[in-house]
């Protein structure tokens, strides 16, 4: 991996977590493909598609909430500077 990728992964570890969740759901869907019973193939694939998308969207939502927390609440508020106007 390049250094840019290393920096982005270390600053935001939720992206690889979302990708790993997506891969895990796809692997689970392929594993349960044999034992789906009377469920149609298309319905099984739709369920796996929705679950994988939900995992990625959930990870993105967590990232957005975390970045909003860091930006607005965790950062100390700067003090207001008073500008002294020179007297003429």
PyMOL Python script that loads the backbone (N, CA, C, O; Angstrom):
from pymol import cmd

cmd.read_pdbstr("""\
ATOM      1  N   UNK A   1       0.838  -1.186   0.000  1.00  0.00           N
ATOM      2  CA  UNK A   1       0.000   0.000   0.000  1.00  0.00           C
ATOM      3  C   UNK A   1       0.877   1.242   0.000  1.00  0.00           C
ATOM      4  O   UNK A   1       1.975   1.248   0.557  1.00  0.00           O
ATOM      5  N   UNK A   2       0.382   2.273  -0.623  1.00  0.00           N
ATOM      6  CA  UNK A   2       1.140   3.514  -0.657  1.00  0.00           C
ATOM      7  C   UNK A   2       1.001   4.259   0.668  1.00  0.00           C
ATOM      8  O   UNK A   2       0.173   3.907   1.509  1.00  0.00           O
ATOM      9  N   UNK A   3       1.813   5.280   0.837  1.00  0.00           N
ATOM     10  CA  UNK A   3       1.771   6.036   2.084  1.00  0.00           C
ATOM     11  C   UNK A   3       0.477   6.816   2.223  1.00  0.00           C
ATOM     12  O   UNK A   3      -0.024   6.982   3.335  1.00  0.00           O
ATOM     13  N   UNK A   4      -0.081   7.303   1.103  1.00  0.00           N
ATOM     14  CA  UNK A   4      -1.362   8.012   1.167  1.00  0.00           C
ATOM     15  C   UNK A   4      -2.463   7.095   1.666  1.00  0.00           C
ATOM     16  O   UNK A   4      -3.306   7.498   2.468  1.00  0.00           O
ATOM     17  N   UNK A   5      -2.450   5.861   1.188  1.00  0.00           N
ATOM     18  CA  UNK A   5      -3.452   4.890   1.619  1.00  0.00           C
ATOM     19  C   UNK A   5      -3.263   4.550   3.097  1.00  0.00           C
ATOM     20  O   UNK A   5      -4.236   4.422   3.840  1.00  0.00           O
ATOM     21  N   UNK A   6      -2.011   4.406   3.517  1.00  0.00           N
ATOM     22  CA  UNK A   6      -1.743   4.110   4.930  1.00  0.00           C
ATOM     23  C   UNK A   6      -2.240   5.228   5.829  1.00  0.00           C
ATOM     24  O   UNK A   6      -2.819   4.967   6.884  1.00  0.00           O
ATOM     25  N   UNK A   7      -2.020   6.463   5.422  1.00  0.00           N
ATOM     26  CA  UNK A   7      -2.463   7.601   6.223  1.00  0.00           C
ATOM     27  C   UNK A   7      -3.977   7.653   6.286  1.00  0.00           C
ATOM     28  O   UNK A   7      -4.543   7.890   7.352  1.00  0.00           O
ATOM     29  N   UNK A   8      -4.645   7.433   5.152  1.00  0.00           N
ATOM     30  CA  UNK A   8      -6.108   7.498   5.147  1.00  0.00           C
ATOM     31  C   UNK A   8      -6.717   6.344   5.944  1.00  0.00           C
ATOM     32  O   UNK A   8      -7.744   6.529   6.597  1.00  0.00           O
ATOM     33  N   UNK A   9      -6.111   5.169   5.903  1.00  0.00           N
ATOM     34  CA  UNK A   9      -6.634   4.042   6.678  1.00  0.00           C
ATOM     35  C   UNK A   9      -6.394   4.234   8.167  1.00  0.00           C
ATOM     36  O   UNK A   9      -7.221   3.828   8.983  1.00  0.00           O
ATOM     37  N   UNK A  10      -5.275   4.846   8.530  1.00  0.00           N
ATOM     38  CA  UNK A  10      -5.024   5.052   9.950  1.00  0.00           C
ATOM     39  C   UNK A  10      -5.898   6.171  10.506  1.00  0.00           C
ATOM     40  O   UNK A  10      -6.259   6.145  11.682  1.00  0.00           O
ATOM     41  N   UNK A  11      -6.244   7.158   9.670  1.00  0.00           N
ATOM     42  CA  UNK A  11      -7.096   8.245  10.157  1.00  0.00           C
ATOM     43  C   UNK A  11      -8.567   7.854  10.172  1.00  0.00           C
ATOM     44  O   UNK A  11      -9.335   8.400  10.963  1.00  0.00           O
ATOM     45  N   UNK A  12      -8.976   6.929   9.324  1.00  0.00           N
ATOM     46  CA  UNK A  12     -10.379   6.522   9.253  1.00  0.00           C
ATOM     47  C   UNK A  12     -10.458   5.004   9.094  1.00  0.00           C
ATOM     48  O   UNK A  12     -10.534   4.514   7.967  1.00  0.00           O
ATOM     49  N   UNK A  13     -10.442   4.250  10.192  1.00  0.00           N
ATOM     50  CA  UNK A  13     -10.431   2.791  10.078  1.00  0.00           C
ATOM     51  C   UNK A  13     -11.797   2.184   9.771  1.00  0.00           C
ATOM     52  O   UNK A  13     -11.906   0.964   9.650  1.00  0.00           O
ATOM     53  N   UNK A  14     -12.839   3.000   9.643  1.00  0.00           N
ATOM     54  CA  UNK A  14     -14.166   2.457   9.413  1.00  0.00           C
ATOM     55  C   UNK A  14     -14.366   1.972   7.981  1.00  0.00           C
ATOM     56  O   UNK A  14     -15.200   1.101   7.734  1.00  0.00           O
ATOM     57  N   UNK A  15     -13.615   2.521   7.045  1.00  0.00           N
ATOM     58  CA  UNK A  15     -13.753   2.105   5.647  1.00  0.00           C
ATOM     59  C   UNK A  15     -13.349   0.642   5.480  1.00  0.00           C
ATOM     60  O   UNK A  15     -14.116  -0.120   4.891  1.00  0.00           O
ATOM     61  N   UNK A  16     -12.187   0.212   5.966  1.00  0.00           N
ATOM     62  CA  UNK A  16     -11.874  -1.214   5.849  1.00  0.00           C
ATOM     63  C   UNK A  16     -12.835  -2.100   6.634  1.00  0.00           C
ATOM     64  O   UNK A  16     -13.089  -3.241   6.247  1.00  0.00           O
ATOM     65  N   UNK A  17     -13.368  -1.578   7.737  1.00  0.00           N
ATOM     66  CA  UNK A  17     -14.353  -2.352   8.499  1.00  0.00           C
ATOM     67  C   UNK A  17     -15.615  -2.559   7.664  1.00  0.00           C
ATOM     68  O   UNK A  17     -16.172  -3.656   7.641  1.00  0.00           O
ATOM     69  N   UNK A  18     -16.066  -1.512   6.981  1.00  0.00           N
ATOM     70  CA  UNK A  18     -17.228  -1.629   6.099  1.00  0.00           C
ATOM     71  C   UNK A  18     -16.979  -2.588   4.952  1.00  0.00           C
ATOM     72  O   UNK A  18     -17.851  -3.377   4.590  1.00  0.00           O
ATOM     73  N   UNK A  19     -15.779  -2.517   4.378  1.00  0.00           N
ATOM     74  CA  UNK A  19     -15.436  -3.418   3.276  1.00  0.00           C
ATOM     75  C   UNK A  19     -15.353  -4.866   3.764  1.00  0.00           C
ATOM     76  O   UNK A  19     -15.772  -5.785   3.061  1.00  0.00           O
ATOM     77  N   UNK A  20     -14.812  -5.065   4.970  1.00  0.00           N
ATOM     78  CA  UNK A  20     -14.737  -6.422   5.522  1.00  0.00           C
ATOM     79  C   UNK A  20     -16.135  -6.965   5.822  1.00  0.00           C
ATOM     80  O   UNK A  20     -16.408  -8.145   5.599  1.00  0.00           O
ATOM     81  N   UNK A  21     -17.017  -6.099   6.327  1.00  0.00           N
ATOM     82  CA  UNK A  21     -18.396  -6.519   6.563  1.00  0.00           C
ATOM     83  C   UNK A  21     -19.097  -6.900   5.274  1.00  0.00           C
ATOM     84  O   UNK A  21     -19.828  -7.889   5.225  1.00  0.00           O
ATOM     85  N   UNK A  22     -18.874  -6.113   4.232  1.00  0.00           N
ATOM     86  CA  UNK A  22     -19.439  -6.416   2.924  1.00  0.00           C
ATOM     87  C   UNK A  22     -18.956  -7.781   2.434  1.00  0.00           C
ATOM     88  O   UNK A  22     -19.752  -8.602   1.978  1.00  0.00           O
ATOM     89  N   UNK A  23     -17.643  -8.016   2.533  1.00  0.00           N
ATOM     90  CA  UNK A  23     -17.085  -9.294   2.086  1.00  0.00           C
ATOM     91  C   UNK A  23     -17.618 -10.458   2.926  1.00  0.00           C
ATOM     92  O   UNK A  23     -17.873 -11.540   2.396  1.00  0.00           O
ATOM     93  N   UNK A  24     -17.785 -10.238   4.232  1.00  0.00           N
ATOM     94  CA  UNK A  24     -18.301 -11.295   5.099  1.00  0.00           C
ATOM     95  C   UNK A  24     -19.745 -11.645   4.745  1.00  0.00           C
ATOM     96  O   UNK A  24     -20.119 -12.818   4.739  1.00  0.00           O
ATOM     97  N   UNK A  25     -20.546 -10.638   4.453  1.00  0.00           N
ATOM     98  CA  UNK A  25     -21.946 -10.900   4.094  1.00  0.00           C
ATOM     99  C   UNK A  25     -22.033 -11.623   2.758  1.00  0.00           C
ATOM    100  O   UNK A  25     -22.850 -12.528   2.591  1.00  0.00           O
ATOM    101  N   UNK A  26     -21.197 -11.230   1.811  1.00  0.00           N
ATOM    102  CA  UNK A  26     -21.186 -11.923   0.519  1.00  0.00           C
ATOM    103  C   UNK A  26     -20.738 -13.373   0.700  1.00  0.00           C
ATOM    104  O   UNK A  26     -21.320 -14.280   0.106  1.00  0.00           O
ATOM    105  N   UNK A  27     -19.711 -13.596   1.515  1.00  0.00           N
ATOM    106  CA  UNK A  27     -19.247 -14.962   1.762  1.00  0.00           C
ATOM    107  C   UNK A  27     -20.333 -15.787   2.450  1.00  0.00           C
ATOM    108  O   UNK A  27     -20.542 -16.950   2.108  1.00  0.00           O
ATOM    109  N   UNK A  28     -21.018 -15.188   3.414  1.00  0.00           N
ATOM    110  CA  UNK A  28     -22.109 -15.883   4.093  1.00  0.00           C
ATOM    111  C   UNK A  28     -23.235 -16.208   3.109  1.00  0.00           C
ATOM    112  O   UNK A  28     -23.809 -17.296   3.155  1.00  0.00           O
ATOM    113  N   UNK A  29     -23.545 -15.270   2.227  1.00  0.00           N
ATOM    114  CA  UNK A  29     -24.592 -15.507   1.235  1.00  0.00           C
ATOM    115  C   UNK A  29     -24.242 -16.631   0.290  1.00  0.00           C
ATOM    116  O   UNK A  29     -25.101 -17.436  -0.069  1.00  0.00           O
ATOM    117  N   UNK A  30     -22.977 -16.695  -0.118  1.00  0.00           N
ATOM    118  CA  UNK A  30     -22.557 -17.794  -0.985  1.00  0.00           C
ATOM    119  C   UNK A  30     -22.558 -19.123  -0.236  1.00  0.00           C
ATOM    120  O   UNK A  30     -22.863 -20.165  -0.817  1.00  0.00           O
ATOM    121  N   UNK A  31     -22.221 -19.088   1.037  1.00  0.00           N
ATOM    122  CA  UNK A  31     -22.217 -20.311   1.845  1.00  0.00           C
ATOM    123  C   UNK A  31     -23.630 -20.851   2.054  1.00  0.00           C
ATOM    124  O   UNK A  31     -23.849 -22.062   2.016  1.00  0.00           O
ATOM    125  N   UNK A  32     -24.585 -19.950   2.275  1.00  0.00           N
ATOM    126  CA  UNK A  32     -25.964 -20.393   2.521  1.00  0.00           C
ATOM    127  C   UNK A  32     -26.757 -20.603   1.230  1.00  0.00           C
ATOM    128  O   UNK A  32     -27.950 -20.906   1.269  1.00  0.00           O
ATOM    129  N   UNK A  33     -26.099 -20.442   0.113  1.00  0.00           N
ATOM    130  CA  UNK A  33     -26.797 -20.613  -1.167  1.00  0.00           C
ATOM    131  C   UNK A  33     -27.328 -22.043  -1.326  1.00  0.00           C
ATOM    132  O   UNK A  33     -28.399 -22.249  -1.896  1.00  0.00           O
ATOM    133  N   UNK A  34     -26.582 -23.023  -0.823  1.00  0.00           N
ATOM    134  CA  UNK A  34     -27.003 -24.425  -0.932  1.00  0.00           C
ATOM    135  C   UNK A  34     -28.221 -24.726  -0.068  1.00  0.00           C
ATOM    136  O   UNK A  34     -29.100 -25.492  -0.463  1.00  0.00           O
ATOM    137  N   UNK A  35     -28.267 -24.117   1.112  1.00  0.00           N
ATOM    138  CA  UNK A  35     -29.329 -24.461   2.058  1.00  0.00           C
ATOM    139  C   UNK A  35     -30.429 -23.406   2.092  1.00  0.00           C
ATOM    140  O   UNK A  35     -30.981 -23.124   3.156  1.00  0.00           O
ATOM    141  N   UNK A  36     -30.749 -22.829   0.959  1.00  0.00           N
ATOM    142  CA  UNK A  36     -31.783 -21.783   0.943  1.00  0.00           C
ATOM    143  C   UNK A  36     -33.189 -22.359   0.911  1.00  0.00           C
ATOM    144  O   UNK A  36     -34.159 -21.611   1.037  1.00  0.00           O
ATOM    145  N   UNK A  37     -33.322 -23.641   0.750  1.00  0.00           N
ATOM    146  CA  UNK A  37     -34.639 -24.279   0.780  1.00  0.00           C
ATOM    147  C   UNK A  37     -35.472 -23.926  -0.442  1.00  0.00           C
ATOM    148  O   UNK A  37     -34.984 -23.980  -1.571  1.00  0.00           O
ATOM    149  N   UNK A  38     -36.744 -23.560  -0.210  1.00  0.00           N
ATOM    150  CA  UNK A  38     -37.654 -23.249  -1.304  1.00  0.00           C
ATOM    151  C   UNK A  38     -37.555 -21.795  -1.762  1.00  0.00           C
ATOM    152  O   UNK A  38     -38.303 -21.376  -2.645  1.00  0.00           O
ATOM    153  N   UNK A  39     -36.650 -21.031  -1.179  1.00  0.00           N
ATOM    154  CA  UNK A  39     -36.519 -19.626  -1.546  1.00  0.00           C
ATOM    155  C   UNK A  39     -35.956 -19.515  -2.953  1.00  0.00           C
ATOM    156  O   UNK A  39     -35.009 -20.215  -3.311  1.00  0.00           O
ATOM    157  N   UNK A  40     -36.543 -18.631  -3.744  1.00  0.00           N
ATOM    158  CA  UNK A  40     -36.050 -18.442  -5.099  1.00  0.00           C
ATOM    159  C   UNK A  40     -34.668 -17.819  -5.065  1.00  0.00           C
ATOM    160  O   UNK A  40     -34.306 -17.117  -4.121  1.00  0.00           O
ATOM    161  N   UNK A  41     -33.903 -18.089  -6.114  1.00  0.00           N
ATOM    162  CA  UNK A  41     -32.544 -17.560  -6.206  1.00  0.00           C
ATOM    163  C   UNK A  41     -32.552 -16.033  -6.211  1.00  0.00           C
ATOM    164  O   UNK A  41     -31.722 -15.405  -5.554  1.00  0.00           O
ATOM    165  N   UNK A  42     -33.477 -15.442  -6.942  1.00  0.00           N
ATOM    166  CA  UNK A  42     -33.502 -13.984  -7.036  1.00  0.00           C
ATOM    167  C   UNK A  42     -33.798 -13.340  -5.675  1.00  0.00           C
ATOM    168  O   UNK A  42     -33.213 -12.313  -5.334  1.00  0.00           O
ATOM    169  N   UNK A  43     -34.692 -13.935  -4.913  1.00  0.00           N
ATOM    170  CA  UNK A  43     -35.014 -13.400  -3.592  1.00  0.00           C
ATOM    171  C   UNK A  43     -33.821 -13.533  -2.643  1.00  0.00           C
ATOM    172  O   UNK A  43     -33.549 -12.634  -1.848  1.00  0.00           O
ATOM    173  N   UNK A  44     -33.123 -14.645  -2.732  1.00  0.00           N
ATOM    174  CA  UNK A  44     -31.923 -14.842  -1.917  1.00  0.00           C
ATOM    175  C   UNK A  44     -30.870 -13.787  -2.264  1.00  0.00           C
ATOM    176  O   UNK A  44     -30.256 -13.207  -1.368  1.00  0.00           O
ATOM    177  N   UNK A  45     -30.660 -13.538  -3.547  1.00  0.00           N
ATOM    178  CA  UNK A  45     -29.670 -12.547  -3.971  1.00  0.00           C
ATOM    179  C   UNK A  45     -30.084 -11.136  -3.562  1.00  0.00           C
ATOM    180  O   UNK A  45     -29.231 -10.325  -3.198  1.00  0.00           O
ATOM    181  N   UNK A  46     -31.363 -10.838  -3.615  1.00  0.00           N
ATOM    182  CA  UNK A  46     -31.840  -9.516  -3.188  1.00  0.00           C
ATOM    183  C   UNK A  46     -31.583  -9.326  -1.699  1.00  0.00           C
ATOM    184  O   UNK A  46     -31.151  -8.252  -1.280  1.00  0.00           O
ATOM    185  N   UNK A  47     -31.846 -10.360  -0.891  1.00  0.00           N
ATOM    186  CA  UNK A  47     -31.595 -10.257   0.549  1.00  0.00           C
ATOM    187  C   UNK A  47     -30.114 -10.030   0.839  1.00  0.00           C
ATOM    188  O   UNK A  47     -29.765  -9.211   1.689  1.00  0.00           O
ATOM    189  N   UNK A  48     -29.247 -10.751   0.136  1.00  0.00           N
ATOM    190  CA  UNK A  48     -27.812 -10.578   0.339  1.00  0.00           C
ATOM    191  C   UNK A  48     -27.350  -9.199  -0.129  1.00  0.00           C
ATOM    192  O   UNK A  48     -26.478  -8.590   0.491  1.00  0.00           O
ATOM    193  N   UNK A  49     -27.926  -8.716  -1.204  1.00  0.00           N
ATOM    194  CA  UNK A  49     -27.584  -7.384  -1.727  1.00  0.00           C
ATOM    195  C   UNK A  49     -27.973  -6.308  -0.721  1.00  0.00           C
ATOM    196  O   UNK A  49     -27.190  -5.396  -0.454  1.00  0.00           O
ATOM    197  N   UNK A  50     -29.159  -6.405  -0.169  1.00  0.00           N
ATOM    198  CA  UNK A  50     -29.627  -5.413   0.809  1.00  0.00           C
ATOM    199  C   UNK A  50     -28.789  -5.477   2.083  1.00  0.00           C
ATOM    200  O   UNK A  50     -28.464  -4.439   2.660  1.00  0.00           O
ATOM    201  N   UNK A  51     -28.435  -6.681   2.528  1.00  0.00           N
ATOM    202  CA  UNK A  51     -27.614  -6.811   3.734  1.00  0.00           C
ATOM    203  C   UNK A  51     -26.223  -6.225   3.517  1.00  0.00           C
ATOM    204  O   UNK A  51     -25.698  -5.538   4.394  1.00  0.00           O
ATOM    205  N   UNK A  52     -25.624  -6.487   2.361  1.00  0.00           N
ATOM    206  CA  UNK A  52     -24.290  -5.951   2.080  1.00  0.00           C
ATOM    207  C   UNK A  52     -24.333  -4.432   1.970  1.00  0.00           C
ATOM    208  O   UNK A  52     -23.455  -3.749   2.497  1.00  0.00           O
ATOM    209  N   UNK A  53     -25.332  -3.903   1.298  1.00  0.00           N
ATOM    210  CA  UNK A  53     -25.470  -2.446   1.203  1.00  0.00           C
ATOM    211  C   UNK A  53     -25.706  -1.834   2.572  1.00  0.00           C
ATOM    212  O   UNK A  53     -25.169  -0.768   2.872  1.00  0.00           O
ATOM    213  N   UNK A  54     -26.487  -2.481   3.395  1.00  0.00           N
ATOM    214  CA  UNK A  54     -26.740  -1.981   4.740  1.00  0.00           C
ATOM    215  C   UNK A  54     -25.474  -1.917   5.564  1.00  0.00           C
ATOM    216  O   UNK A  54     -25.293  -0.989   6.352  1.00  0.00           O
ATOM    217  N   UNK A  55     -24.598  -2.886   5.397  1.00  0.00           N
ATOM    218  CA  UNK A  55     -23.332  -2.887   6.127  1.00  0.00           C
ATOM    219  C   UNK A  55     -22.465  -1.709   5.693  1.00  0.00           C
ATOM    220  O   UNK A  55     -21.881  -1.026   6.535  1.00  0.00           O
ATOM    221  N   UNK A  56     -22.378  -1.468   4.398  1.00  0.00           N
ATOM    222  CA  UNK A  56     -21.558  -0.362   3.894  1.00  0.00           C
ATOM    223  C   UNK A  56     -22.164   0.980   4.291  1.00  0.00           C
ATOM    224  O   UNK A  56     -21.439   1.874   4.725  1.00  0.00           O
ATOM    225  N   UNK A  57     -23.466   1.136   4.152  1.00  0.00           N
ATOM    226  CA  UNK A  57     -24.123   2.398   4.523  1.00  0.00           C
ATOM    227  C   UNK A  57     -24.027   2.627   6.028  1.00  0.00           C
ATOM    228  O   UNK A  57     -23.851   3.761   6.474  1.00  0.00           O
ATOM    229  N   UNK A  58     -24.142   1.556   6.810  1.00  0.00           N
ATOM    230  CA  UNK A  58     -23.981   1.687   8.252  1.00  0.00           C
ATOM    231  C   UNK A  58     -22.580   2.150   8.621  1.00  0.00           C
ATOM    232  O   UNK A  58     -22.418   2.999   9.497  1.00  0.00           O
ATOM    233  N   UNK A  59     -21.566   1.599   7.958  1.00  0.00           N
ATOM    234  CA  UNK A  59     -20.192   2.033   8.219  1.00  0.00           C
ATOM    235  C   UNK A  59     -19.996   3.488   7.825  1.00  0.00           C
ATOM    236  O   UNK A  59     -19.317   4.238   8.527  1.00  0.00           O
ATOM    237  N   UNK A  60     -20.588   3.891   6.707  1.00  0.00           N
ATOM    238  CA  UNK A  60     -20.481   5.295   6.279  1.00  0.00           C
ATOM    239  C   UNK A  60     -21.187   6.218   7.257  1.00  0.00           C
ATOM    240  O   UNK A  60     -20.714   7.324   7.514  1.00  0.00           O
ATOM    241  N   UNK A  61     -22.307   5.781   7.803  1.00  0.00           N
ATOM    242  CA  UNK A  61     -23.040   6.586   8.785  1.00  0.00           C
ATOM    243  C   UNK A  61     -22.233   6.744  10.061  1.00  0.00           C
ATOM    244  O   UNK A  61     -22.182   7.829  10.639  1.00  0.00           O
ATOM    245  N   UNK A  62     -21.605   5.669  10.497  1.00  0.00           N
ATOM    246  CA  UNK A  62     -20.767   5.742  11.694  1.00  0.00           C
ATOM    247  C   UNK A  62     -19.591   6.687  11.454  1.00  0.00           C
ATOM    248  O   UNK A  62     -19.240   7.476  12.331  1.00  0.00           O
ATOM    249  N   UNK A  63     -18.987   6.611  10.278  1.00  0.00           N
ATOM    250  CA  UNK A  63     -17.879   7.509   9.946  1.00  0.00           C
ATOM    251  C   UNK A  63     -18.338   8.957   9.953  1.00  0.00           C
ATOM    252  O   UNK A  63     -17.643   9.824  10.483  1.00  0.00           O
ATOM    253  N   UNK A  64     -19.486   9.226   9.378  1.00  0.00           N
ATOM    254  CA  UNK A  64     -20.004  10.598   9.340  1.00  0.00           C
ATOM    255  C   UNK A  64     -20.284  11.103  10.749  1.00  0.00           C
ATOM    256  O   UNK A  64     -19.935  12.236  11.079  1.00  0.00           O
ATOM    257  N   UNK A  65     -20.904  10.287  11.576  1.00  0.00           N
ATOM    258  CA  UNK A  65     -21.173  10.685  12.953  1.00  0.00           C
ATOM    259  C   UNK A  65     -19.891  10.912  13.737  1.00  0.00           C
ATOM    260  O   UNK A  65     -19.798  11.862  14.514  1.00  0.00           O
ATOM    261  N   UNK A  66     -18.908  10.054  13.541  1.00  0.00           N
ATOM    262  CA  UNK A  66     -17.628  10.207  14.228  1.00  0.00           C
ATOM    263  C   UNK A  66     -16.919  11.485  13.798  1.00  0.00           C
ATOM    264  O   UNK A  66     -16.380  12.207  14.636  1.00  0.00           O
ATOM    265  N   UNK A  67     -16.918  11.768  12.501  1.00  0.00           N
ATOM    266  CA  UNK A  67     -16.252  12.984  12.026  1.00  0.00           C
ATOM    267  C   UNK A  67     -16.996  14.233  12.494  1.00  0.00           C
ATOM    268  O   UNK A  67     -16.363  15.245  12.793  1.00  0.00           O
ATOM    269  N   UNK A  68     -18.325  14.183  12.562  1.00  0.00           N
ATOM    270  CA  UNK A  68     -19.080  15.317  13.086  1.00  0.00           C
ATOM    271  C   UNK A  68     -18.777  15.522  14.564  1.00  0.00           C
ATOM    272  O   UNK A  68     -18.644  16.657  15.022  1.00  0.00           O
ATOM    273  N   UNK A  69     -18.671  14.439  15.300  1.00  0.00           N
ATOM    274  CA  UNK A  69     -18.316  14.538  16.715  1.00  0.00           C
ATOM    275  C   UNK A  69     -16.939  15.177  16.873  1.00  0.00           C
ATOM    276  O   UNK A  69     -16.755  16.079  17.690  1.00  0.00           O
ATOM    277  N   UNK A  70     -15.976  14.704  16.085  1.00  0.00           N
ATOM    278  CA  UNK A  70     -14.622  15.258  16.167  1.00  0.00           C
ATOM    279  C   UNK A  70     -14.597  16.727  15.782  1.00  0.00           C
ATOM    280  O   UNK A  70     -13.869  17.515  16.387  1.00  0.00           O
ATOM    281  N   UNK A  71     -15.383  17.103  14.783  1.00  0.00           N
ATOM    282  CA  UNK A  71     -15.357  18.477  14.283  1.00  0.00           C
ATOM    283  C   UNK A  71     -16.063  19.457  15.209  1.00  0.00           C
ATOM    284  O   UNK A  71     -15.571  20.566  15.418  1.00  0.00           O
ATOM    285  N   UNK A  72     -17.193  19.074  15.763  1.00  0.00           N
ATOM    286  CA  UNK A  72     -18.027  20.040  16.479  1.00  0.00           C
ATOM    287  C   UNK A  72     -17.976  19.926  18.001  1.00  0.00           C
ATOM    288  O   UNK A  72     -18.083  20.943  18.686  1.00  0.00           O
ATOM    289  N   UNK A  73     -17.818  18.730  18.548  1.00  0.00           N
ATOM    290  CA  UNK A  73     -17.914  18.585  19.993  1.00  0.00           C
ATOM    291  C   UNK A  73     -16.580  18.285  20.667  1.00  0.00           C
ATOM    292  O   UNK A  73     -16.331  18.782  21.765  1.00  0.00           O
ATOM    293  N   UNK A  74     -15.736  17.507  20.057  1.00  0.00           N
ATOM    294  CA  UNK A  74     -14.495  17.100  20.704  1.00  0.00           C
ATOM    295  C   UNK A  74     -13.417  18.176  20.629  1.00  0.00           C
ATOM    296  O   UNK A  74     -12.541  18.243  21.491  1.00  0.00           O
ATOM    297  N   UNK A  75     -13.482  19.010  19.609  1.00  0.00           N
ATOM    298  CA  UNK A  75     -12.472  20.037  19.435  1.00  0.00           C
ATOM    299  C   UNK A  75     -12.760  21.201  20.373  1.00  0.00           C
ATOM    300  O   UNK A  75     -13.903  21.654  20.448  1.00  0.00           O
ATOM    301  N   UNK A  76     -11.749  21.702  21.095  1.00  0.00           N
ATOM    302  CA  UNK A  76     -12.006  22.859  21.964  1.00  0.00           C
ATOM    303  C   UNK A  76     -12.324  24.096  21.129  1.00  0.00           C
ATOM    304  O   UNK A  76     -11.752  24.313  20.061  1.00  0.00           O
ATOM    305  N   UNK A  77     -13.235  24.883  21.637  1.00  0.00           N
ATOM    306  CA  UNK A  77     -13.663  26.062  20.897  1.00  0.00           C
ATOM    307  C   UNK A  77     -12.611  27.165  21.032  1.00  0.00           C
ATOM    308  O   UNK A  77     -12.103  27.416  22.125  1.00  0.00           O
ATOM    309  N   UNK A  78     -12.289  27.817  19.919  1.00  0.00           N
ATOM    310  CA  UNK A  78     -11.292  28.890  19.994  1.00  0.00           C
ATOM    311  C   UNK A  78     -11.864  30.105  20.719  1.00  0.00           C
ATOM    312  O   UNK A  78     -13.061  30.383  20.650  1.00  0.00           O
ATOM    313  N   UNK A  79     -10.999  30.807  21.403  1.00  0.00           N
ATOM    314  CA  UNK A  79     -11.420  32.009  22.098  1.00  0.00           C
ATOM    315  C   UNK A  79     -11.624  33.136  21.090  1.00  0.00           C
ATOM    316  O   UNK A  79     -10.893  33.251  20.106  1.00  0.00           O
ATOM    317  N   UNK A  80     -12.605  33.941  21.346  1.00  0.00           N
ATOM    318  CA  UNK A  80     -12.859  35.091  20.475  1.00  0.00           C
ATOM    319  C   UNK A  80     -11.794  36.147  20.757  1.00  0.00           C
ATOM    320  O   UNK A  80     -11.556  36.507  21.910  1.00  0.00           O
ATOM    321  N   UNK A  81     -11.171  36.629  19.723  1.00  0.00           N
ATOM    322  CA  UNK A  81     -10.166  37.672  19.889  1.00  0.00           C
ATOM    323  C   UNK A  81     -10.835  39.026  19.762  1.00  0.00           C
ATOM    324  O   UNK A  81     -11.678  39.248  18.893  1.00  0.00           O
ATOM    325  N   UNK A  82     -10.449  39.904  20.630  1.00  0.00           N
ATOM    326  CA  UNK A  82     -10.948  41.266  20.536  1.00  0.00           C
ATOM    327  C   UNK A  82      -9.977  42.085  19.730  1.00  0.00           C
ATOM    328  O   UNK A  82      -8.771  42.095  19.980  1.00  0.00           O
ATOM    329  N   UNK A  83     -10.515  42.750  18.786  1.00  0.00           N
ATOM    330  CA  UNK A  83      -9.660  43.610  17.961  1.00  0.00           C
ATOM    331  C   UNK A  83      -9.701  45.027  18.530  1.00  0.00           C
ATOM    332  O   UNK A  83     -10.757  45.657  18.584  1.00  0.00           O
ATOM    333  N   UNK A  84      -8.577  45.500  18.938  1.00  0.00           N
ATOM    334  CA  UNK A  84      -8.487  46.851  19.451  1.00  0.00           C
ATOM    335  C   UNK A  84      -8.287  47.806  18.291  1.00  0.00           C
ATOM    336  O   UNK A  84      -7.292  47.735  17.569  1.00  0.00           O
ATOM    337  N   UNK A  85      -9.241  48.693  18.126  1.00  0.00           N
ATOM    338  CA  UNK A  85      -9.125  49.675  17.062  1.00  0.00           C
ATOM    339  C   UNK A  85      -8.220  50.823  17.537  1.00  0.00           C
ATOM    340  O   UNK A  85      -8.373  51.331  18.648  1.00  0.00           O
ATOM    341  N   UNK A  86      -7.310  51.203  16.705  1.00  0.00           N
ATOM    342  CA  UNK A  86      -6.435  52.303  17.091  1.00  0.00           C
ATOM    343  C   UNK A  86      -7.227  53.602  17.197  1.00  0.00           C
ATOM    344  O   UNK A  86      -8.090  53.889  16.367  1.00  0.00           O
ATOM    345  N   UNK A  87      -6.927  54.365  18.208  1.00  0.00           N
ATOM    346  CA  UNK A  87      -7.607  55.659  18.370  1.00  0.00           C
ATOM    347  C   UNK A  87      -6.883  56.701  17.561  1.00  0.00           C
ATOM    348  O   UNK A  87      -5.653  56.711  17.505  1.00  0.00           O
ATOM    349  N   UNK A  88      -7.635  57.576  16.935  1.00  0.00           N
ATOM    350  CA  UNK A  88      -7.045  58.619  16.124  1.00  0.00           C
ATOM    351  C   UNK A  88      -6.875  59.897  16.868  1.00  0.00           C
ATOM    352  O   UNK A  88      -6.385  60.877  16.307  1.00  0.00           O
TER     353      UNK A  88
END
""", "prot")
cmd.dss("prot")
cmd.show_as("cartoon", "prot")
cmd.util.cbc("prot")
cmd.orient("prot")
